[in-house]
Amino acid sequence: MSSVDIQLEREVLSQSLRDTSFLSQSSRILQRYHFVDPLHRWIWTQLKDVWDSTREVLSGSVWRARLAKDFLADPVKLNGHQQRLLELVRMSIVSPHAALGEIARLAKLAELRNGGLAAYERATSGDVVEAEKALQRMSEATRQMHGDEEEEDWLADPAKPPSCAGSIERIPLPIPTLNKHIGGGVFAGHMGLILATTNIGKSAALVSFTYHALVHSTAVVLHLATEETKHELFSRYDARLSGFDRSRILSNDLEAHERSQLLARRASRASDWKGRLNVLSIGSDVDVGKVEAHVEAVRLKSPGRLLLLAMDTGDDLRPAKPTGSSWQDQGEVYKRLKNLTQEPRLAPLVVWVTTQAGREWEGKVPPARAVSKSYDKARKADLMVALSAGDSEASGMLGKGNTAIDATIVKSRLGHVKWFRVSLEANMGTSVFTEHASGGGSFTTDEEEEYA
């Protein structure tokens, strides 16, 4: 048993006992078997079980009662465990935020340790094939550990020039002019909102964004929907991939040769997209903790990879303990979505969320304050792109089945431009959004405001 393992366990447990935000993050990653020390394993089991079911932490009196129940038969062990638990509560952690990065490291250490034990057991039993697989898992865990140490060294080295930050991968948008004004795309640590009234095309635009990310970046995409089934959501990607209208795909209205074309398009992307496109329907009125759990699951499957979370829609999420105020509840939801992006040591993350604008903004360009239920979501966002109906006079120049849409940057922390509008030609059936020849540009409005 390594002293490094034990110290990591102590730091994670100590912070989890005192910081519910930290506990919320760690409970989605760590399991009982990740802890070596038996008492640490027992403490984590109590913490995680209660947190997962009630989103609460145990009080001192409850801890004493649980210790007495499980260890009453051995007074010496009971007293020792009580003392060690008290030490964890009082333990001083130099950098709590840095400790958050140790969660993934602790999990990887456990995988490395468990892989070694599994390899030994398989080898001694004569199962050479399984022993080799266990050794491969050990090798992968070792590689990941080494990668973490290299990242830590880079972060700690003041001699590294600031230009290194320029190598951070960005996720570009499918709208070149908008990309130009936000520095080439959205990079890890940022959250963007797609804001529009009903039936303007928020969901189609989100698919356009994620599809572009799959084609033009190495990001892993996690697309979660609250109002569509998994089949309906996949049909959007099939439509974008093939160019066939989504309604025809859903109604199984493709000719034999068209179906063959669709399958061929899927096959052409299969090797590149394998493991990179994760699509789930999570239902409406769902705890935002479920979203966090899905994010961490993908992060663990793709360690170190840039992840794009596409959430359609954030308005259907709620906190674990609703307050009865939609304003406060939505503020808490978007705070937690934003917090997901602030864990680069676990895996870098970009978030795009669709959100509804109030009915009073129909036919207008909705500003940042137009978000429904809570202005806090606008405050948490780094970038807001508002969609609105475009110039009706341009409809004669559009392709068949296309719609004129305006995309307006109404808030941006990624550049100095705000209230910049681009005219688009959008096909809702295939989720294709392209810039229209009529162009766009900056403009002023009485609705301008800043949500910092």
Contacts in CASP RR format, 6 or more apart in sequence:
PFRMAT RR
TARGET T0000
AUTHOR 0000-0000-0000
METHOD contacts of the structure
MODEL  1
MSSVDIQLEREVLSQSLRDTSFLSQSSRILQRYHFVDPLHRWIWTQLKDV
WDSTREVLSGSVWRARLAKDFLADPVKLNGHQQRLLELVRMSIVSPHAAL
GEIARLAKLAELRNGGLAAYERATSGDVVEAEKALQRMSEATRQMHGDEE
EEDWLADPAKPPSCAGSIERIPLPIPTLNKHIGGGVFAGHMGLILATTNI
GKSAALVSFTYHALVHSTAVVLHLATEETKHELFSRYDARLSGFDRSRIL
SNDLEAHERSQLLARRASRASDWKGRLNVLSIGSDVDVGKVEAHVEAVRL
KSPGRLLLLAMDTGDDLRPAKPTGSSWQDQGEVYKRLKNLTQEPRLAPLV
VWVTTQAGREWEGKVPPARAVSKSYDKARKADLMVALSAGDSEASGMLGK
GNTAIDATIVKSRLGHVKWFRVSLEANMGTSVFTEHASGGGSFTTDEEEE
YA
1 36 0 8 1.000
1 37 0 8 1.000
2 36 0 8 1.000
2 109 0 8 1.000
4 109 0 8 1.000
5 36 0 8 1.000
5 106 0 8 1.000
5 109 0 8 1.000
5 113 0 8 1.000
6 36 0 8 1.000
6 37 0 8 1.000
6 40 0 8 1.000
8 102 0 8 1.000
8 105 0 8 1.000
8 106 0 8 1.000
8 109 0 8 1.000
9 35 0 8 1.000
9 36 0 8 1.000
9 37 0 8 1.000
9 40 0 8 1.000
9 106 0 8 1.000
10 40 0 8 1.000
10 88 0 8 1.000
10 91 0 8 1.000
11 91 0 8 1.000
11 93 0 8 1.000
11 99 0 8 1.000
11 102 0 8 1.000
12 26 0 8 1.000
12 30 0 8 1.000
12 99 0 8 1.000
12 102 0 8 1.000
12 103 0 8 1.000
12 106 0 8 1.000
13 40 0 8 1.000
13 43 0 8 1.000
13 44 0 8 1.000
13 47 0 8 1.000
13 88 0 8 1.000
14 88 0 8 1.000
14 89 0 8 1.000
14 91 0 8 1.000
14 93 0 8 1.000
15 22 0 8 1.000
15 23 0 8 1.000
15 26 0 8 1.000
15 93 0 8 1.000
15 96 0 8 1.000
15 99 0 8 1.000
15 100 0 8 1.000
16 22 0 8 1.000
16 23 0 8 1.000
16 26 0 8 1.000
16 27 0 8 1.000
16 44 0 8 1.000
16 47 0 8 1.000
17 23 0 8 1.000
17 47 0 8 1.000
17 57 0 8 1.000
17 88 0 8 1.000
17 89 0 8 1.000
18 89 0 8 1.000
19 96 0 8 1.000
20 57 0 8 1.000
21 339 0 8 1.000
22 96 0 8 1.000
22 99 0 8 1.000
22 100 0 8 1.000
23 47 0 8 1.000
23 51 0 8 1.000
23 57 0 8 1.000
24 51 0 8 1.000
24 289 0 8 1.000
24 292 0 8 1.000
25 100 0 8 1.000
25 103 0 8 1.000
25 292 0 8 1.000
25 343 0 8 1.000
26 100 0 8 1.000
26 103 0 8 1.000
27 47 0 8 1.000
27 48 0 8 1.000
27 51 0 8 1.000
27 52 0 8 1.000
28 289 0 8 1.000
28 292 0 8 1.000
28 293 0 8 1.000
28 296 0 8 1.000
29 103 0 8 1.000
29 104 0 8 1.000
29 107 0 8 1.000
29 296 0 8 1.000
29 300 0 8 1.000
29 346 0 8 1.000
30 44 0 8 1.000
30 48 0 8 1.000
30 103 0 8 1.000
30 106 0 8 1.000
30 107 0 8 1.000
31 48 0 8 1.000
32 41 0 8 1.000
32 44 0 8 1.000
32 45 0 8 1.000
32 48 0 8 1.000
33 41 0 8 1.000
33 110 0 8 1.000
33 114 0 8 1.000
34 44 0 8 1.000
34 106 0 8 1.000
34 107 0 8 1.000
34 110 0 8 1.000
35 41 0 8 1.000
35 44 0 8 1.000
35 110 0 8 1.000
36 110 0 8 1.000
36 113 0 8 1.000
39 81 0 8 1.000
39 84 0 8 1.000
39 85 0 8 1.000
42 70 0 8 1.000
43 85 0 8 1.000
43 88 0 8 1.000
46 58 0 8 1.000
46 63 0 8 1.000
46 66 0 8 1.000
47 57 0 8 1.000
47 58 0 8 1.000
50 56 0 8 1.000
50 57 0 8 1.000
50 58 0 8 1.000
51 57 0 8 1.000
55 320 0 8 1.000
55 321 0 8 1.000
58 66 0 8 1.000
63 85 0 8 1.000
64 82 0 8 1.000
67 78 0 8 1.000
67 81 0 8 1.000
67 82 0 8 1.000
67 85 0 8 1.000
68 78 0 8 1.000
71 77 0 8 1.000
71 78 0 8 1.000
71 81 0 8 1.000
72 78 0 8 1.000
93 99 0 8 1.000
100 343 0 8 1.000
100 345 0 8 1.000
101 343 0 8 1.000
101 345 0 8 1.000
101 346 0 8 1.000
103 346 0 8 1.000
104 148 0 8 1.000
104 303 0 8 1.000
104 345 0 8 1.000
104 346 0 8 1.000
105 145 0 8 1.000
105 148 0 8 1.000
107 300 0 8 1.000
108 141 0 8 1.000
108 144 0 8 1.000
108 145 0 8 1.000
108 148 0 8 1.000
108 303 0 8 1.000
109 145 0 8 1.000
111 137 0 8 1.000
111 141 0 8 1.000
112 138 0 8 1.000
112 141 0 8 1.000
112 142 0 8 1.000
112 145 0 8 1.000
115 134 0 8 1.000
115 135 0 8 1.000
115 137 0 8 1.000
115 138 0 8 1.000
115 141 0 8 1.000
116 134 0 8 1.000
116 135 0 8 1.000
116 138 0 8 1.000
118 130 0 8 1.000
118 134 0 8 1.000
118 137 0 8 1.000
119 131 0 8 1.000
119 134 0 8 1.000
119 135 0 8 1.000
119 138 0 8 1.000
122 128 0 8 1.000
122 130 0 8 1.000
122 131 0 8 1.000
122 134 0 8 1.000
123 131 0 8 1.000
144 303 0 8 1.000
148 345 0 8 1.000
151 345 0 8 1.000
154 160 0 8 1.000
154 164 0 8 1.000
168 187 0 8 1.000
168 188 0 8 1.000
168 348 0 8 1.000
169 187 0 8 1.000
169 188 0 8 1.000
169 217 0 8 1.000
169 218 0 8 1.000
169 219 0 8 1.000
169 306 0 8 1.000
169 348 0 8 1.000
170 183 0 8 1.000
170 184 0 8 1.000
170 185 0 8 1.000
170 186 0 8 1.000
170 187 0 8 1.000
170 217 0 8 1.000
171 185 0 8 1.000
171 186 0 8 1.000
171 187 0 8 1.000
171 213 0 8 1.000
171 217 0 8 1.000
171 219 0 8 1.000
171 306 0 8 1.000
171 308 0 8 1.000
171 350 0 8 1.000
172 179 0 8 1.000
172 184 0 8 1.000
172 185 0 8 1.000
172 212 0 8 1.000
172 213 0 8 1.000
172 216 0 8 1.000
172 217 0 8 1.000
173 179 0 8 1.000
173 182 0 8 1.000
173 185 0 8 1.000
173 186 0 8 1.000
173 209 0 8 1.000
173 212 0 8 1.000
174 208 0 8 1.000
174 209 0 8 1.000
174 211 0 8 1.000
174 212 0 8 1.000
174 433 0 8 1.000
174 434 0 8 1.000
175 407 0 8 1.000
175 422 0 8 1.000
175 424 0 8 1.000
175 433 0 8 1.000
175 435 0 8 1.000
176 435 0 8 1.000
177 420 0 8 1.000
177 422 0 8 1.000
177 435 0 8 1.000
177 439 0 8 1.000
177 440 0 8 1.000
178 385 0 8 1.000
178 407 0 8 1.000
178 409 0 8 1.000
178 420 0 8 1.000
178 422 0 8 1.000
179 185 0 8 1.000
181 409 0 8 1.000
181 412 0 8 1.000
181 415 0 8 1.000
181 417 0 8 1.000
181 420 0 8 1.000
182 383 0 8 1.000
182 409 0 8 1.000
182 412 0 8 1.000
182 414 0 8 1.000
182 415 0 8 1.000
182 417 0 8 1.000
183 414 0 8 1.000
183 415 0 8 1.000
185 414 0 8 1.000
186 192 0 8 1.000
186 350 0 8 1.000
186 352 0 8 1.000
186 382 0 8 1.000
186 383 0 8 1.000
186 414 0 8 1.000
187 348 0 8 1.000
187 350 0 8 1.000
188 306 0 8 1.000
188 341 0 8 1.000
188 344 0 8 1.000
188 348 0 8 1.000
188 349 0 8 1.000
188 350 0 8 1.000
189 341 0 8 1.000
189 342 0 8 1.000
189 344 0 8 1.000
189 348 0 8 1.000
189 349 0 8 1.000
189 350 0 8 1.000
189 382 0 8 1.000
190 341 0 8 1.000
190 350 0 8 1.000
190 351 0 8 1.000
190 382 0 8 1.000
190 383 0 8 1.000
190 413 0 8 1.000
190 414 0 8 1.000
191 334 0 8 1.000
191 337 0 8 1.000
191 338 0 8 1.000
191 341 0 8 1.000
191 350 0 8 1.000
191 351 0 8 1.000
191 352 0 8 1.000
191 353 0 8 1.000
191 380 0 8 1.000
191 381 0 8 1.000
191 382 0 8 1.000
191 383 0 8 1.000
192 351 0 8 1.000
192 352 0 8 1.000
192 353 0 8 1.000
192 381 0 8 1.000
192 382 0 8 1.000
192 383 0 8 1.000
192 384 0 8 1.000
192 385 0 8 1.000
193 352 0 8 1.000
193 353 0 8 1.000
193 354 0 8 1.000
193 355 0 8 1.000
193 371 0 8 1.000
193 377 0 8 1.000
193 378 0 8 1.000
193 381 0 8 1.000
193 383 0 8 1.000
193 384 0 8 1.000
193 385 0 8 1.000
194 202 0 8 1.000
194 205 0 8 1.000
194 206 0 8 1.000
194 209 0 8 1.000
194 352 0 8 1.000
194 353 0 8 1.000
194 354 0 8 1.000
194 355 0 8 1.000
194 385 0 8 1.000
194 387 0 8 1.000
195 202 0 8 1.000
195 355 0 8 1.000
195 356 0 8 1.000
195 357 0 8 1.000
195 366 0 8 1.000
195 368 0 8 1.000
195 370 0 8 1.000
195 371 0 8 1.000
195 384 0 8 1.000
195 385 0 8 1.000
195 386 0 8 1.000
195 387 0 8 1.000
195 410 0 8 1.000
196 202 0 8 1.000
196 205 0 8 1.000
196 354 0 8 1.000
196 356 0 8 1.000
196 357 0 8 1.000
196 366 0 8 1.000
196 386 0 8 1.000
196 387 0 8 1.000
196 388 0 8 1.000
197 356 0 8 1.000
197 357 0 8 1.000
197 358 0 8 1.000
197 359 0 8 1.000
197 361 0 8 1.000
197 362 0 8 1.000
197 363 0 8 1.000
197 366 0 8 1.000
197 388 0 8 1.000
198 356 0 8 1.000
198 359 0 8 1.000
198 362 0 8 1.000
200 387 0 8 1.000
200 388 0 8 1.000
200 389 0 8 1.000
200 405 0 8 1.000
201 387 0 8 1.000
201 405 0 8 1.000
201 426 0 8 1.000
201 428 0 8 1.000
202 312 0 8 1.000
202 313 0 8 1.000
202 354 0 8 1.000
202 355 0 8 1.000
202 356 0 8 1.000
202 387 0 8 1.000
203 225 0 8 1.000
203 228 0 8 1.000
203 236 0 8 1.000
203 312 0 8 1.000
203 354 0 8 1.000
204 236 0 8 1.000
204 426 0 8 1.000
204 428 0 8 1.000
204 429 0 8 1.000
204 431 0 8 1.000
204 433 0 8 1.000
205 354 0 8 1.000
205 385 0 8 1.000
205 387 0 8 1.000
205 407 0 8 1.000
205 426 0 8 1.000
205 431 0 8 1.000
205 433 0 8 1.000
206 223 0 8 1.000
206 310 0 8 1.000
206 312 0 8 1.000
206 352 0 8 1.000
206 354 0 8 1.000
207 223 0 8 1.000
207 236 0 8 1.000
207 237 0 8 1.000
207 240 0 8 1.000
207 431 0 8 1.000
208 240 0 8 1.000
208 431 0 8 1.000
208 432 0 8 1.000
208 433 0 8 1.000
209 310 0 8 1.000
209 352 0 8 1.000
210 221 0 8 1.000
210 223 0 8 1.000
210 308 0 8 1.000
210 310 0 8 1.000
210 352 0 8 1.000
211 237 0 8 1.000
211 240 0 8 1.000
211 241 0 8 1.000
211 431 0 8 1.000
213 219 0 8 1.000
213 221 0 8 1.000
213 308 0 8 1.000
214 221 0 8 1.000
214 269 0 8 1.000
214 272 0 8 1.000
214 273 0 8 1.000
214 276 0 8 1.000
214 277 0 8 1.000
217 306 0 8 1.000
218 305 0 8 1.000
218 306 0 8 1.000
219 276 0 8 1.000
219 305 0 8 1.000
219 306 0 8 1.000
219 307 0 8 1.000
219 308 0 8 1.000
219 350 0 8 1.000
220 275 0 8 1.000
220 276 0 8 1.000
220 278 0 8 1.000
220 298 0 8 1.000
220 302 0 8 1.000
220 305 0 8 1.000
220 306 0 8 1.000
220 307 0 8 1.000
220 308 0 8 1.000
221 276 0 8 1.000
221 277 0 8 1.000
221 278 0 8 1.000
221 307 0 8 1.000
221 308 0 8 1.000
221 310 0 8 1.000
222 278 0 8 1.000
222 280 0 8 1.000
222 294 0 8 1.000
222 295 0 8 1.000
222 298 0 8 1.000
222 307 0 8 1.000
222 308 0 8 1.000
222 309 0 8 1.000
222 310 0 8 1.000
223 233 0 8 1.000
223 277 0 8 1.000
223 278 0 8 1.000
223 279 0 8 1.000
223 280 0 8 1.000
223 310 0 8 1.000
223 312 0 8 1.000
224 280 0 8 1.000
224 281 0 8 1.000
224 282 0 8 1.000
224 291 0 8 1.000
224 294 0 8 1.000
224 309 0 8 1.000
224 310 0 8 1.000
224 311 0 8 1.000
224 312 0 8 1.000
225 232 0 8 1.000
225 233 0 8 1.000
225 279 0 8 1.000
225 280 0 8 1.000
225 281 0 8 1.000
225 282 0 8 1.000
225 283 0 8 1.000
225 312 0 8 1.000
226 281 0 8 1.000
226 282 0 8 1.000
226 283 0 8 1.000
226 284 0 8 1.000
226 286 0 8 1.000
226 312 0 8 1.000
226 313 0 8 1.000
226 314 0 8 1.000
226 316 0 8 1.000
226 317 0 8 1.000
227 283 0 8 1.000
227 284 0 8 1.000
227 312 0 8 1.000
227 313 0 8 1.000
227 316 0 8 1.000
228 281 0 8 1.000
228 312 0 8 1.000
229 281 0 8 1.000
230 279 0 8 1.000
230 280 0 8 1.000
230 281 0 8 1.000
231 250 0 8 1.000
232 250 0 8 1.000
232 281 0 8 1.000
233 279 0 8 1.000
233 281 0 8 1.000
234 279 0 8 1.000
235 246 0 8 1.000
235 249 0 8 1.000
235 250 0 8 1.000
236 246 0 8 1.000
236 431 0 8 1.000
237 277 0 8 1.000
237 279 0 8 1.000
238 244 0 8 1.000
238 246 0 8 1.000
238 249 0 8 1.000
238 262 0 8 1.000
238 266 0 8 1.000
239 245 0 8 1.000
239 246 0 8 1.000
239 249 0 8 1.000
239 429 0 8 1.000
239 430 0 8 1.000
239 431 0 8 1.000
240 430 0 8 1.000
240 431 0 8 1.000
240 432 0 8 1.000
241 262 0 8 1.000
241 265 0 8 1.000
241 266 0 8 1.000
241 269 0 8 1.000
242 249 0 8 1.000
242 258 0 8 1.000
242 261 0 8 1.000
242 262 0 8 1.000
242 265 0 8 1.000
243 430 0 8 1.000
243 432 0 8 1.000
244 254 0 8 1.000
244 258 0 8 1.000
244 262 0 8 1.000
244 430 0 8 1.000
245 429 0 8 1.000
245 430 0 8 1.000
246 429 0 8 1.000
246 430 0 8 1.000
246 431 0 8 1.000
247 253 0 8 1.000
247 429 0 8 1.000
248 254 0 8 1.000
249 262 0 8 1.000
254 262 0 8 1.000
275 301 0 8 1.000
275 302 0 8 1.000
278 294 0 8 1.000
278 298 0 8 1.000
280 294 0 8 1.000
282 290 0 8 1.000
282 291 0 8 1.000
282 294 0 8 1.000
283 316 0 8 1.000
284 316 0 8 1.000
285 316 0 8 1.000
285 318 0 8 1.000
286 316 0 8 1.000
286 317 0 8 1.000
286 318 0 8 1.000
287 317 0 8 1.000
287 318 0 8 1.000
287 319 0 8 1.000
287 320 0 8 1.000
288 317 0 8 1.000
288 318 0 8 1.000
288 319 0 8 1.000
288 320 0 8 1.000
288 332 0 8 1.000
288 333 0 8 1.000
288 336 0 8 1.000
288 337 0 8 1.000
289 320 0 8 1.000
289 336 0 8 1.000
291 309 0 8 1.000
291 311 0 8 1.000
291 317 0 8 1.000
291 337 0 8 1.000
292 336 0 8 1.000
292 340 0 8 1.000
295 307 0 8 1.000
295 309 0 8 1.000
295 340 0 8 1.000
295 349 0 8 1.000
296 346 0 8 1.000
298 307 0 8 1.000
299 307 0 8 1.000
299 346 0 8 1.000
299 347 0 8 1.000
299 349 0 8 1.000
302 347 0 8 1.000
303 347 0 8 1.000
304 347 0 8 1.000
304 348 0 8 1.000
305 347 0 8 1.000
306 347 0 8 1.000
306 348 0 8 1.000
306 349 0 8 1.000
306 350 0 8 1.000
307 347 0 8 1.000
307 348 0 8 1.000
307 349 0 8 1.000
307 350 0 8 1.000
308 349 0 8 1.000
308 350 0 8 1.000
308 351 0 8 1.000
308 352 0 8 1.000
309 337 0 8 1.000
309 340 0 8 1.000
309 349 0 8 1.000
309 350 0 8 1.000
309 351 0 8 1.000
309 352 0 8 1.000
310 352 0 8 1.000
311 317 0 8 1.000
311 337 0 8 1.000
311 351 0 8 1.000
311 352 0 8 1.000
311 353 0 8 1.000
311 354 0 8 1.000
312 353 0 8 1.000
312 354 0 8 1.000
313 353 0 8 1.000
313 354 0 8 1.000
313 355 0 8 1.000
313 356 0 8 1.000
314 333 0 8 1.000
314 334 0 8 1.000
314 337 0 8 1.000
314 353 0 8 1.000
314 354 0 8 1.000
314 355 0 8 1.000
315 330 0 8 1.000
315 355 0 8 1.000
315 356 0 8 1.000
315 372 0 8 1.000
315 373 0 8 1.000
317 333 0 8 1.000
317 337 0 8 1.000
318 329 0 8 1.000
318 333 0 8 1.000
319 329 0 8 1.000
319 332 0 8 1.000
319 333 0 8 1.000
319 336 0 8 1.000
322 329 0 8 1.000
323 329 0 8 1.000
323 332 0 8 1.000
326 373 0 8 1.000
326 374 0 8 1.000
327 373 0 8 1.000
327 374 0 8 1.000
327 376 0 8 1.000
328 374 0 8 1.000
329 373 0 8 1.000
329 374 0 8 1.000
330 373 0 8 1.000
330 374 0 8 1.000
330 376 0 8 1.000
330 377 0 8 1.000
331 374 0 8 1.000
331 376 0 8 1.000
331 377 0 8 1.000
331 380 0 8 1.000
333 377 0 8 1.000
334 353 0 8 1.000
334 374 0 8 1.000
334 376 0 8 1.000
334 377 0 8 1.000
334 380 0 8 1.000
334 381 0 8 1.000
335 376 0 8 1.000
335 380 0 8 1.000
337 351 0 8 1.000
337 353 0 8 1.000
337 380 0 8 1.000
338 351 0 8 1.000
338 380 0 8 1.000
338 381 0 8 1.000
340 349 0 8 1.000
340 351 0 8 1.000
341 349 0 8 1.000
341 350 0 8 1.000
341 351 0 8 1.000
343 349 0 8 1.000
353 377 0 8 1.000
355 371 0 8 1.000
355 372 0 8 1.000
355 377 0 8 1.000
356 371 0 8 1.000
356 372 0 8 1.000
357 366 0 8 1.000
357 370 0 8 1.000
357 371 0 8 1.000
357 372 0 8 1.000
357 386 0 8 1.000
358 366 0 8 1.000
358 370 0 8 1.000
358 372 0 8 1.000
361 370 0 8 1.000
361 388 0 8 1.000
363 388 0 8 1.000
363 389 0 8 1.000
364 388 0 8 1.000
365 386 0 8 1.000
365 388 0 8 1.000
365 406 0 8 1.000
365 408 0 8 1.000
365 410 0 8 1.000
365 421 0 8 1.000
365 445 0 8 1.000
365 447 0 8 1.000
366 386 0 8 1.000
366 388 0 8 1.000
366 410 0 8 1.000
367 386 0 8 1.000
367 410 0 8 1.000
367 445 0 8 1.000
367 447 0 8 1.000
367 448 0 8 1.000
367 449 0 8 1.000
368 375 0 8 1.000
368 378 0 8 1.000
368 381 0 8 1.000
368 384 0 8 1.000
368 410 0 8 1.000
368 411 0 8 1.000
368 449 0 8 1.000
368 451 0 8 1.000
369 375 0 8 1.000
369 378 0 8 1.000
369 447 0 8 1.000
369 449 0 8 1.000
369 451 0 8 1.000
370 386 0 8 1.000
371 377 0 8 1.000
371 378 0 8 1.000
375 451 0 8 1.000
378 384 0 8 1.000
378 411 0 8 1.000
378 451 0 8 1.000
379 451 0 8 1.000
379 452 0 8 1.000
381 411 0 8 1.000
381 451 0 8 1.000
382 412 0 8 1.000
382 413 0 8 1.000
382 414 0 8 1.000
383 409 0 8 1.000
383 411 0 8 1.000
383 412 0 8 1.000
383 413 0 8 1.000
383 414 0 8 1.000
384 409 0 8 1.000
384 410 0 8 1.000
384 411 0 8 1.000
384 412 0 8 1.000
385 407 0 8 1.000
385 408 0 8 1.000
385 409 0 8 1.000
385 410 0 8 1.000
386 407 0 8 1.000
386 408 0 8 1.000
386 410 0 8 1.000
387 405 0 8 1.000
387 406 0 8 1.000
387 407 0 8 1.000
387 408 0 8 1.000
388 405 0 8 1.000
388 406 0 8 1.000
388 408 0 8 1.000
389 404 0 8 1.000
389 405 0 8 1.000
389 406 0 8 1.000
390 404 0 8 1.000
390 405 0 8 1.000
390 406 0 8 1.000
390 423 0 8 1.000
391 404 0 8 1.000
391 406 0 8 1.000
391 423 0 8 1.000
391 438 0 8 1.000
392 404 0 8 1.000
394 404 0 8 1.000
394 423 0 8 1.000
394 436 0 8 1.000
394 438 0 8 1.000
395 404 0 8 1.000
397 436 0 8 1.000
397 437 0 8 1.000
397 438 0 8 1.000
398 404 0 8 1.000
398 425 0 8 1.000
398 436 0 8 1.000
399 425 0 8 1.000
401 427 0 8 1.000
402 425 0 8 1.000
402 426 0 8 1.000
402 427 0 8 1.000
403 425 0 8 1.000
403 426 0 8 1.000
403 427 0 8 1.000
403 428 0 8 1.000
404 423 0 8 1.000
404 424 0 8 1.000
404 425 0 8 1.000
404 426 0 8 1.000
404 436 0 8 1.000
405 423 0 8 1.000
405 424 0 8 1.000
405 425 0 8 1.000
405 426 0 8 1.000
405 433 0 8 1.000
406 421 0 8 1.000
406 422 0 8 1.000
406 423 0 8 1.000
406 424 0 8 1.000
407 421 0 8 1.000
407 422 0 8 1.000
407 424 0 8 1.000
407 433 0 8 1.000
408 419 0 8 1.000
408 420 0 8 1.000
408 421 0 8 1.000
408 422 0 8 1.000
409 417 0 8 1.000
409 418 0 8 1.000
409 419 0 8 1.000
409 420 0 8 1.000
409 421 0 8 1.000
410 418 0 8 1.000
410 419 0 8 1.000
411 418 0 8 1.000
411 450 0 8 1.000
411 451 0 8 1.000
412 418 0 8 1.000
417 442 0 8 1.000
418 448 0 8 1.000
419 442 0 8 1.000
419 443 0 8 1.000
419 444 0 8 1.000
419 445 0 8 1.000
419 448 0 8 1.000
420 440 0 8 1.000
420 441 0 8 1.000
420 442 0 8 1.000
421 440 0 8 1.000
421 441 0 8 1.000
421 442 0 8 1.000
421 443 0 8 1.000
422 435 0 8 1.000
422 439 0 8 1.000
422 440 0 8 1.000
422 441 0 8 1.000
423 435 0 8 1.000
423 436 0 8 1.000
423 438 0 8 1.000
423 439 0 8 1.000
423 440 0 8 1.000
424 433 0 8 1.000
424 434 0 8 1.000
424 435 0 8 1.000
424 436 0 8 1.000
425 433 0 8 1.000
425 434 0 8 1.000
425 435 0 8 1.000
425 436 0 8 1.000
426 432 0 8 1.000
426 433 0 8 1.000
426 434 0 8 1.000
427 433 0 8 1.000
END
